[in-house]
């Protein structure tokens, strides 16, 4: 997803918003790896990180709706 965001930065009105989402995406690498390697359950702290990321992402994307 980060590569897509980097290729189409115009989705975001502010560069800071794009950078914030990219930073969060990079922190989610460990979660992606757990899912990709068929982890039966995602640890609670990972679930919390995903929730925080998704809430921020949704808030920013709603602000950027045309």
Secondary structure by P-SEA (a helix, b strand, c coil): caaaaaacccccccaaaaaaaaaaaaaaaaaaaaaaaccccccaaaaaaaaaaaaaaaaaaaaacc
